[in-house]
Amino acid sequence: MLDILLTASVSFIITFLAIPVIMRIAEQKKLYDIPDERKVHTRLVASLGGIGIFAGFLLASLLSIQGYLNPEFQYFFAASLVVFFVGLKDDIMILSATKKFIGQIIAASILIHLGGIRLDSMYGLLGFEQLPEGFSLALSYFTIIVIINSFNLIDGVDGLASSLGILTMIVFGSYFLAIDYQAYALLAFAMAGSLVAFIIFNHHPAKIFMGDSGSLMIGLVNSILVIKFINVANSPFVAVPVPAAVAIGFSILIVPLLDTLRVFSIRIANGRSPFTPDRNHIHHLLLDNGLSHAAVTLTCVAINVCFIAMAWMGRSLGPNYLLLILLTLAFSGIGLLYYNKNRRKMVVAKRLDGATELKRASRVVTLTKEAKQLADNN
């Protein structure tokens, strides 16, 4: 436990000290995230916070994880370097979606073929157990790529991606600590410590964004941890075996993961690239329903915690029934958000001739004094 506290403390301190320096450099070099019609912020903010997150995470991990006892971790760090520099270049120079995807494929291939992070079984999900080699590789690549992008896509509101990242790291880290997989616990808490330091500067109104270099890193570490969790937790020989580990692993990442799968599906169904940006994410829906940045973040984290608790209490149901219940509840909630969003667009307006009519509006604007007086007189 002392190693966990020291690792988290080291990563916290390094990130906490690095972020102000990064902010000063970004201000001097004018390295800002430019607002546009899709983004929710309206002012210039530096988007290089991922440098501080990566510095704290990597140094704390290298100091605490014993490489000779955990040889696969050298490949984890190699993959993280690939993802970090791909994200950093996108933060500074803007990479095309194709180049970012190629970088993610390279990182995933390092994890799968060298690091041994792969899904060889469905553990009873949809009736499948051991998977053929080709299907196992395809599923592993798909899982890693989607999770990497899920935290990148959910990073649209101040503090949201970092808060969800802290939650998932604490959950995975606590489980690995309980079953004495200390290296994986240290990896999780190293990232958690960095994110706690970062969120001090990222809560609304954010002084700095993590950028792709930070969000892609969170996704990469989560992909390692969730696949390891699924493979280990289903074993009856671990200290804390977890029935329906596939469904529980999904519940831990349900907010960013389901949002990404939903948005990708909508884009593909509309004949667009899954990487085409839009305003259809869960945080956009919550903002359109009148929530503030802080309320959106707290709501998403609270929902994620509730789903984790429900999945843990229902683990005896098996992966199929449990996953069906989780998806039904999740899509019902999303449906309510769409319904309420459309209702909020309906406003009653008084015409100048005295009649009233129902109109749709994306926002309510204040009448000028002259227009208000004219409307009252009529």
ZAMARGU-4260 file (C-alpha; in steps of 0.2 Angstrom, whole numbers, plus 5000, padded with zeros to 4 digits):
<rodrens>
0) 5000/5000/5000 | 5015/5012/5004 | 5021/5009/4986 | 5004/5014/4979 | 5003/5030/4990
5) 5021/5035/4985 | 5018/5032/4966 | 5002/5042/4966 | 5011/5056/4976 | 5026/5057/4964
10) 5014/5058/4949 | 5004/5071/4957 | 5018/5082/4962 | 5027/5081/4945 | 5011/5085/4935
15) 5006/5099/4948 | 5023/5107/4946 | 5024/5104/4927 | 5006/5112/4922 | 5010/5130/4927
20) 5026/5129/4917 | 5017/5122/4902 | 5004/5136/4903 | 5017/5149/4903 | 5026/5142/4888
25) 5010/5140/4879 | 5006/5158/4882 | 5023/5164/4876 | 5022/5153/4860 | 5003/5157/4858
30) 4999/5138/4858 | 4980/5139/4860 | 4965/5128/4857 | 4955/5139/4845 | 4936/5140/4848
35) 4924/5135/4834 | 4905/5132/4832 | 4907/5114/4838 | 4917/5118/4854 | 4909/5123/4870
40) 4923/5135/4876 | 4923/5153/4869 | 4940/5159/4874 | 4958/5154/4870 | 4965/5140/4881
45) 4981/5131/4880 | 4978/5112/4876 | 4995/5105/4881 | 4990/5098/4898 | 4994/5081/4892
50) 5012/5084/4893 | 5011/5086/4912 | 5000/5071/4913 | 5012/5060/4903 | 5027/5067/4913
55) 5020/5063/4930 | 5013/5046/4924 | 5028/5040/4915 | 5041/5045/4928 | 5031/5038/4943
60) 5028/5022/4934 | 5046/5019/4929 | 5051/5023/4947 | 5039/5010/4955 | 5036/4996/4943
65) 5050/4983/4943 | 5053/4979/4924 | 5063/4963/4927 | 5047/4956/4936 | 5035/4963/4923
70) 5043/4962/4906 | 5027/4966/4897 | 5027/4984/4904 | 5042/4989/4892 | 5029/4987/4878
75) 5016/4996/4887 | 5027/5011/4889 | 5033/5010/4871 | 5014/5010/4865 | 5011/5025/4877
80) 5025/5035/4869 | 5018/5032/4852 | 5001/5038/4857 | 5008/5053/4867 | 5018/5059/4852
85) 5004/5056/4840 | 4992/5066/4851 | 5005/5080/4854 | 5008/5083/4836 | 4989/5084/4834
90) 4988/5097/4848 | 5002/5108/4840 | 5000/5105/4821 | 4983/5096/4818 | 4984/5078/4811
95) 4972/5071/4799 | 4961/5057/4806 | 4970/5044/4795 | 4987/5048/4802 | 4980/5048/4820
100) 4972/5031/4816 | 4988/5024/4809 | 4997/5029/4825 | 4984/5021/4836 | 4985/5005/4826
105) 5004/5005/4829 | 5001/5007/4847 | 4988/4993/4848 | 4999/4981/4838 | 5013/4984/4851
110) 5001/4980/4865 | 4994/4964/4857 | 5008/4956/4848 | 5022/4961/4861 | 5013/4965/4877
115) 5001/4951/4877 | 4986/4962/4879 | 4972/4953/4869 | 4955/4945/4871 | 4956/4926/4868
120) 4939/4922/4875 | 4922/4930/4876 | 4919/4922/4893 | 4901/4917/4889 | 4896/4933/4881
125) 4883/4929/4867 | 4887/4910/4870 | 4905/4912/4865 | 4920/4906/4874 | 4937/4903/4866
130) 4940/4913/4850 | 4948/4909/4834 | 4965/4917/4831 | 4959/4929/4818 | 4943/4934/4827
135) 4953/4936/4843 | 4965/4948/4835 | 4951/4958/4826 | 4942/4960/4843 | 4957/4965/4852
140) 4962/4979/4839 | 4944/4985/4839 | 4943/4986/4858 | 4959/4995/4860 | 4956/5007/4846
145) 4938/5011/4852 | 4944/5014/4871 | 4958/5025/4865 | 4946/5036/4856 | 4932/5035/4869
150) 4942/5047/4881 | 4947/5058/4867 | 4929/5060/4861 | 4922/5063/4879 | 4934/5077/4882
155) 4922/5091/4877 | 4918/5098/4894 | 4929/5105/4908 | 4935/5092/4920 | 4925/5078/4912
160) 4938/5066/4904 | 4950/5069/4919 | 4936/5065/4931 | 4930/5049/4922 | 4949/5044/4921
165) 4951/5046/4939 | 4936/5035/4943 | 4941/5021/4931 | 4959/5021/4937 | 4954/5020/4955
170) 4942/5006/4951 | 4954/4996/4941 | 4969/5000/4953 | 4959/4994/4968 | 4954/4978/4960
175) 4972/4974/4955 | 4978/4979/4972 | 4966/4967/4980 | 4972/4952/4969 | 4990/4956/4972
180) 4993/4962/4954 | 5004/4976/4960 | 5012/4982/4944 | 4995/4985/4936 | 4989/4993/4952
185) 5004/5005/4952 | 5001/5009/4933 | 4983/5014/4937 | 4987/5024/4952 | 5001/5033/4943
190) 4989/5039/4930 | 4976/5043/4944 | 4989/5054/4953 | 4993/5064/4937 | 4974/5067/4933
195) 4970/5073/4951 | 4984/5086/4949 | 4978/5091/4932 | 4960/5093/4936 | 4965/5107/4949
200) 4969/5117/4933 | 4955/5109/4922 | 4939/5112/4932 | 4927/5125/4925 | 4932/5138/4919
205) 4948/5128/4913 | 4965/5136/4913 | 4972/5122/4902 | 4965/5107/4892 | 4973/5090/4891
210) 4972/5089/4872 | 4974/5073/4862 | 4991/5070/4870 | 4982/5068/4887 | 4965/5060/4882
215) 4973/5047/4871 | 4985/5042/4885 | 4970/5040/4897 | 4961/5029/4884 | 4977/5018/4881
220) 4980/5015/4899 | 4961/5010/4901 | 4962/4998/4887 | 4977/4989/4895 | 4968/4988/4912
225) 4951/4983/4906 | 4958/4969/4895 | 4969/4963/4909 | 4954/4964/4921 | 4943/4954/4909
230) 4956/4940/4907 | 4961/4939/4925 | 4944/4942/4934 | 4936/4927/4925 | 4949/4915/4933
235) 4943/4905/4948 | 4961/4905/4955 | 4962/4924/4958 | 4959/4931/4976 | 4943/4940/4970
240) 4935/4931/4955 | 4922/4941/4946 | 4908/4933/4937 | 4902/4942/4921 | 4919/4952/4921
245) 4915/4957/4903 | 4899/4966/4908 | 4907/4974/4923 | 4922/4979/4913 | 4910/4988/4901
250) 4901/4996/4916 | 4917/5004/4922 | 4920/5012/4905 | 4901/5014/4901 | 4900/5033/4899
255) 4914/5036/4887 | 4913/5019/4879 | 4895/5018/4875 | 4895/5037/4869 | 4909/5033/4857
260) 4900/5017/4850 | 4884/5027/4849 | 4891/5042/4840 | 4902/5031/4828 | 4886/5021/4823
265) 4876/5037/4820 | 4890/5044/4809 | 4892/5028/4799 | 4873/5026/4797 | 4873/5044/4790
270) 4887/5039/4777 | 4900/5049/4786 | 4917/5045/4793 | 4916/5039/4811 | 4929/5052/4815
275) 4919/5066/4808 | 4917/5079/4823 | 4899/5084/4828 | 4889/5090/4843 | 4880/5073/4846
280) 4890/5067/4862 | 4882/5064/4879 | 4890/5080/4886 | 4882/5090/4872 | 4865/5083/4875
285) 4867/5087/4894 | 4872/5105/4890 | 4857/5107/4878 | 4846/5101/4892 | 4852/5116/4902
290) 4866/5109/4913 | 4882/5119/4917 | 4900/5112/4914 | 4902/5107/4932 | 4884/5099/4932
295) 4888/5089/4916 | 4904/5082/4924 | 4896/5078/4940 | 4881/5070/4932 | 4892/5059/4920
300) 4903/5053/4935 | 4888/5049/4946 | 4880/5040/4932 | 4896/5030/4929 | 4897/5026/4947
305) 4879/5020/4948 | 4882/5008/4933 | 4897/5001/4941 | 4887/4998/4957 | 4873/4990/4948
310) 4884/4979/4938 | 4893/4973/4953 | 4877/4969/4962 | 4870/4960/4947 | 4886/4950/4943
315) 4878/4934/4947 | 4866/4936/4932 | 4879/4932/4920 | 4887/4943/4906 | 4872/4942/4894
320) 4858/4947/4905 | 4868/4959/4915 | 4874/4968/4899 | 4857/4968/4892 | 4850/4977/4908
325) 4865/4990/4907 | 4862/4994/4889 | 4843/4995/4891 | 4845/5008/4905 | 4858/5017/4896
330) 4849/5019/4880 | 4833/5023/4890 | 4842/5038/4898 | 4849/5044/4882 | 4832/5043/4874
335) 4825/5054/4888 | 4839/5067/4885 | 4834/5068/4867 | 4816/5070/4871 | 4819/5083/4884
340) 4831/5092/4873 | 4817/5094/4860 | 4804/5100/4872 | 4816/5113/4878 | 4817/5120/4860
345) 4798/5123/4861 | 4794/5141/4866 | 4777/5151/4865 | 4779/5167/4856 | 4767/5182/4855
350) 4765/5189/4838 | 4763/5208/4836 | 4745/5205/4830 | 4741/5198/4848 | 4740/5180/4843
355) 4751/5167/4851 | 4761/5153/4842 | 4772/5139/4846 | 4789/5140/4839 | 4805/5130/4840
360) 4821/5140/4845 | 4838/5134/4850 | 4839/5148/4863 | 4829/5162/4871 | 4834/5180/4867
365) 4829/5195/4876 | 4818/5207/4867 | 4823/5225/4865 | 4813/5238/4875 | 4805/5245/4859
370) 4800/5228/4853 | 4793/5223/4871 | 4783/5240/4872 | 4776/5237/4854 | 4771/5219/4859
375) 4763/5225/4875 | 4753/5239/4866 | 4746/5227/4853
</rodrens>
